[in-house]
């Protein structure tokens, strides 16, 4: 059975590291990896990680918001930066 697409994803901003509580596999993840090829799954943390350069946070958040909105997924932001 394939993973179910979440209705909500938590995006945690840790300054230059953004993390998302997404399943490891599935149709949403296939699309996610095409749009964000530098994202990687951290097995230990069981979440997706993306490294962003300082000064590009607003742009990165907008890209992530747009992607998830286009796929019917709500984003909850947690700022730990």
Secondary structure, DSSP 8 states (H G I E B T S, - for coil): ------SEEEEEEETTEEEE---SSSHHHHHHHHH-TT-EEETTTTEEEEE--TT-HHHHHHHHHHHHHHTT-EEEEEE--
